[in-house]
Amino acid sequence: MTTSPIPKVRNLSIDNIKAVLIFLVVFGHLIEIYVGEDHVLRSIWVFVYSFHMPMFALMSGMFSKAQWDDKNATQLISTVLVPLIGFEIIYEATEFFLKGNVSVYAGLVAPYWMLWYLLSLLCWRLLLPLFSRMQFGVMLAVALSLAGSYSEHAGYFLGVSRTLIFFPYFLLGWKLGANVFSVKKNERLVLSAVIVVAALIGSFMLKNDFDYRWLYGSYSLHRLEMANLTGSMYQLLQYAASTVIGLSVLYLLAQKELGLANIGKRSIYVLVWHGMALIILQETGVLRAIFKHENTIALAVSALVSMVITWVCAHEKTELLTKRFILNPLSWLLIPQAAPISAAIAAEQDKPVQQEP
């Protein structure tokens, strides 16, 4: 008698976490231009940026494979390289249409705005088979990040700075695995809550002259005017703080079903499309109108608008149209005799819960 294979089941807890993180990406980008004008907005923005991109990199690492074969290579092209190329063209064309010239990112030879994450993810996955075989891979990644920060050329160019800065989080996620949040203990829950509350309070207590450029991961120590041992120690402190705060936030989010799994599993579409929504809001003057109100109203409206953008970008029709008109055609061009990109993305989304690195 043969037994049927155990069906692959998505980890809804992870999808819920991804949904919250991608919402924070949208929200952070929406209020970013105006954080210098209001202490409350600035403090919340600092709190969000202290962990949301590090944890996004960590989550990506959790579900990445250290093996390298034709299947993984094809999947990497279809799920990372194809969206990167496709939306790079779309955003640069939009920029040229609106302003008559290419974007400042093109001038810096860098991915357009939020697309840096796709280029960095491509690099991280290519590096993973090498670093996964090292005894102290995470420590080496941190050391490379610290050393690279001293280069005067480190910055936006090809997203090199962010690739180095966030790579340790990606490696840490791979080492932790997808089941790191499955263990539930009351004392850990209480500790996580205390850490998150303390971090939020600390964000409000920061002085107005706090240089928030540290949180971008795209500035060299020379540009931050701290190309010395103090600057490196500050970076190490930032790594420690972001990891502790971020893991605490994720642990709290993993405790309850939030009903956001459909958004989480389509987070890639929110990543690549929300920039277009923000460009439209900026060009039409809607963003300026939002932040003319006092901070409580502006904050509430910003959160609501961010929710709407996240929901629309993660809608199944957005996924369908994006695949049909952008991803599938590009995939056909780049991957000869390959399955459609929809199948590759489906395979990526249907990974089993019990995934070991």
C-alpha atoms as one frame of an Amber mdcrd trajectory, in Angstrom:
protein
   0.000   0.000   0.000   1.442   3.330  -1.019   0.862   6.537   0.845   0.145
   9.762  -0.944   2.712  12.543  -0.473   2.044  15.133   2.199   0.662  18.265
   0.496   2.745  21.380   0.686   1.201  23.926   3.028   2.154  27.588   3.126
   3.195  29.018   6.446   0.405  31.552   6.977   2.251  33.089   9.906   5.164
  33.979   7.626   2.799  35.362   4.984   1.131  37.559   7.609   4.512  38.905
   8.683   5.457  39.650   5.071   2.171  41.519   4.639   2.873  43.774   7.613
   6.454  44.391   6.478   5.446  45.321   2.931   2.779  47.664   4.319   5.501
  49.345   6.381   7.597  49.708   3.214   4.713  51.526   1.515   3.934  53.609
   4.592   7.589  54.537   5.116   7.986  55.659   1.513   4.728  57.618   1.624
   5.677  59.745   4.640   9.409  59.863   3.874   9.453  63.216   2.107   7.641
  64.922   4.986   9.312  63.418   8.058  11.549  66.442   8.493   8.532  68.669
   9.072   6.948  66.872  12.026   8.451  65.213  15.117   5.741  62.552  15.414
   6.026  61.472  11.770   9.796  61.507  11.999   9.841  59.379  15.151   7.489
  56.770  13.709   9.483  56.714  10.477  12.729  56.133  12.415  11.105  53.297
  14.362   9.848  51.632  11.167  13.166  52.012   9.353  15.081  50.623  12.318
  13.877  47.121  11.465  11.609  46.778   8.422  14.210  46.376   5.640  16.601
  44.300   7.789  13.713  41.954   8.548  12.622  41.836   4.919  16.136  40.692
   4.032  16.010  38.190   6.886  12.675  36.800   5.660  14.077  36.443   2.147
  16.982  34.472   3.553  14.648  32.109   5.404  13.261  30.743   2.147  16.383
  30.801   0.009  18.227  27.655  -1.013  21.977  27.224  -0.696  22.039  24.681
  -3.522  22.762  25.844  -7.041  21.303  23.964 -10.019  19.430  24.654 -13.263
  16.050  24.734 -11.537  17.137  27.271  -8.935  18.916  29.357 -11.561  15.802
  29.488 -13.732  13.652  30.340 -10.727  16.027  33.146  -9.746  15.845  34.634
 -13.229  12.054  34.441 -13.404  11.230  35.674  -9.902  13.969  38.276  -9.352
  15.825  39.280 -12.516  12.732  39.504 -14.736  10.809  41.850 -12.375  13.967
  43.925 -11.896  14.488  44.464 -15.630  10.819  44.933 -16.414  10.089  47.526
 -13.753  13.404  49.303 -14.245  12.251  49.997 -17.800   8.764  51.021 -16.644
   9.957  53.456 -13.978  12.676  55.034 -16.090  10.184  55.483 -18.939   7.746
  57.098 -16.497  10.469  59.416 -15.222  11.400  60.428 -18.760   7.739  61.039
 -19.638   7.177  63.248 -16.578  10.461  65.171 -16.494  12.018  64.793 -19.925
  15.125  63.019 -18.644  16.155  59.826 -16.918  16.013  59.550 -13.133  18.768
  60.498 -10.723  19.178  56.766 -10.065  20.104  56.164 -13.698  22.671  58.934
 -13.401  24.169  57.120 -10.407  24.049  53.776 -12.280  21.753  52.408  -9.604
  18.422  50.560  -9.565  15.391  52.825  -9.533  14.277  53.640  -5.966  12.727
  50.534  -4.350  14.102  48.218  -7.043  17.462  48.137  -5.266  16.032  45.311
  -3.192  15.618  43.041  -6.216  19.198  43.623  -7.364  20.498  43.023  -3.837
  18.353  39.891  -3.516  19.831  38.614  -6.769  23.345  39.141  -5.382  22.499
  37.573  -2.009  21.131  34.421  -3.591  24.159  34.124  -5.826  26.444  34.492
  -2.796  24.492  32.154  -0.523  25.958  28.845  -1.823  29.428  30.208  -1.041
  28.727  31.739   2.379  26.572  28.812   3.503  29.666  26.637   3.434  31.635
  28.937   5.706  31.796  28.365   9.442  31.345  32.036  10.305  29.550  33.314
   7.225  27.411  35.897   9.028  30.421  37.352  10.840  32.361  37.562   7.573
  29.408  39.325   5.930  29.360  41.863   8.774  33.120  42.372   8.423  32.776
  42.959   4.672  29.994  45.443   5.336  32.102  47.352   7.853  35.106  47.411
   5.506  33.024  48.447   2.493  31.561  51.377   4.399  34.991  53.030   4.437
  35.102  53.248   0.645  34.357  56.704  -0.669  32.747  55.012  -3.659  30.275
  53.025  -1.547  26.778  54.331  -2.052  24.017  54.014  -4.597  26.196  52.670
  -7.437  24.599  49.336  -8.437  23.135  49.189  -4.935  26.501  47.911  -3.664
  26.285  49.606  -0.276  22.844  48.235   0.565  23.786  44.807  -0.755  26.683
  44.685   1.712  24.825  46.317   4.611  21.767  44.036   4.517  23.522  40.814
   3.487  24.186  39.735   7.114  20.442  39.826   7.825  19.783  37.660   4.767
  22.371  35.107   5.913  20.998  35.160   9.452  17.520  34.438   8.111  18.844
  31.456   6.170  20.539  30.104   9.291  17.466  30.598  11.488  15.110  28.873
   9.040  11.360  29.237   8.605  10.398  27.674  11.937  12.185  30.129  14.194
   8.911  31.737  15.320   7.024  28.476  15.914   8.192  28.146  19.532   5.827
  30.153  21.719   6.755  31.015  25.301   5.096  33.596  27.542   8.379  34.980
  28.831   9.665  35.457  25.273   6.409  37.160  24.344   6.674  39.584  27.272
  10.339  40.332  26.515   9.545  40.988  22.843   6.734  43.374  23.785   8.988
  45.273  26.189  11.716  45.598  23.528   9.303  46.887  20.879   7.694  49.425
  23.230  11.126  50.605  24.415  12.294  50.990  20.803   9.218  53.027  19.917
   9.677  55.289  22.953  13.369  55.607  22.137  12.511  56.760  18.613  10.486
  59.641  20.060  13.314  60.562  22.408  15.906  60.977  19.651  17.127  64.495
  19.079  15.909  66.334  16.021  19.444  66.468  14.631  19.718  62.644  14.568
  21.212  61.717  11.202  18.619  59.277   9.889  20.723  58.605   6.771  22.252
  55.761   8.790  18.995  53.856   8.371  19.122  53.847   4.559  22.215  51.666
   4.278  23.292  53.581   1.171  25.797  56.081   2.575  29.492  55.523   3.142
  31.088  56.457   6.444  32.841  59.278   4.595  29.499  60.805   3.563  28.234
  60.319   7.102  31.412  62.077   8.324  32.295  59.157  10.608  34.988  57.261
   8.695  36.670  56.106  11.891  36.439  53.472  14.606  33.498  55.289  16.192
  31.580  54.984  12.923  32.255  51.238  12.769  31.144  50.795  16.376  27.990
  52.718  15.551  27.351  50.329  12.659  27.776  47.317  14.934  25.376  48.864
  17.426  22.895  49.423  14.611  23.188  45.771  13.550  22.513  44.635  17.105
  19.591  47.017  17.649  17.920  46.271  14.304  18.225  42.526  14.856  16.828
  42.583  18.391  14.009  45.010  17.582  13.169  43.299  14.302  13.061  39.753
  15.693  10.917  40.998  18.572   8.438  42.575  16.159   8.309  39.436  14.018
   7.834  37.222  17.056   4.859  39.300  18.181   3.336  39.253  14.698   3.693
  35.474  14.524   1.491  34.914  17.574  -1.848  35.410  15.869  -3.516  34.858
  12.502  -3.954  38.328  11.032  -5.885  37.355   7.921  -3.283  38.995   5.674
  -1.764  35.908   4.077  -3.001  36.744   0.556  -1.187  40.066   0.737   1.957
  38.458   2.111   2.230  35.866  -0.634   1.922  38.613  -3.266   4.277  41.067
  -1.552   6.504  41.184  -4.652   3.739  42.985  -6.550   3.370  45.551  -3.771
   7.117  46.115  -3.855   7.279  46.789  -7.584   4.000  48.699  -8.030   3.674
  50.900  -4.938   6.257  53.316  -6.296   3.981  54.061  -9.238   1.090  54.758
  -6.876   3.243  57.182  -4.884   4.443  58.921  -8.043   0.818  59.461  -9.068
  -0.092  60.821  -5.626   2.920  63.131  -5.653   2.348  64.450  -9.191  -1.348
  65.079  -8.554  -0.674  66.965  -5.319  -2.525  64.465  -3.120   0.500  63.869
  -0.879   1.000  67.558  -0.266  -2.686  67.880   0.621  -2.427  65.044   3.141
   0.467  66.607   5.021  -1.086  70.043   5.228  -3.244  68.666   8.046  -2.074
  68.430  11.658   0.012  65.363  12.489  -2.718  63.091  13.897  -4.918  63.452
  10.829  -1.953  63.267   8.454  -0.723  60.105  10.166  -4.140  58.437  10.062
  -4.727  59.331   6.416  -1.203  58.198   5.486  -1.790  54.822   7.126  -5.168
  54.451   5.394  -3.781  55.383   1.978  -0.878  52.976   2.498  -3.346  50.192
   3.302  -5.302  50.888   0.122  -2.136  50.928  -2.006  -0.961  47.673  -0.423
  -4.336  45.992  -0.985  -4.626  47.104  -4.621  -1.053  46.131  -5.498  -1.499
  42.721  -3.847  -4.844  42.037  -5.507  -5.077  38.888  -7.606  -6.016  40.927
 -10.693  -2.855  43.000 -10.280  -0.897  39.763 -10.121  -2.646  38.397 -13.214
  -2.126  41.542 -15.303   1.493  41.918 -14.204   2.299  38.360 -15.205   0.436
  38.544 -18.501   1.780  41.819 -19.828   5.183  42.210 -18.144   6.643  39.159
 -16.461   5.628  36.357 -18.809   6.828  38.113 -21.983  10.167  39.011 -20.400
  10.530  35.527 -18.996   9.954  34.129 -22.480  12.736  36.360 -23.801  15.250
  35.485 -21.083  14.530  31.798 -20.456  14.432  29.682 -23.641  12.037  26.721
 -23.562  11.134  27.453 -19.956   7.803  27.148 -18.219   5.845  30.403 -17.959
   6.835  32.684 -15.155   3.501  32.041 -13.464   4.568  28.457 -12.886   7.913
  29.576 -11.501   6.266  32.034  -9.127   3.746  29.385  -8.098   6.599  27.010
  -7.303   8.251  29.742  -5.244   5.040  30.372  -3.324   4.268  26.699  -2.700
   7.440  25.854  -0.821   6.776  23.563   2.126   6.612  24.920   5.647   9.259
  22.502   6.900  12.159  23.883   4.911  15.653  23.284   6.113  18.608  25.224
   4.737
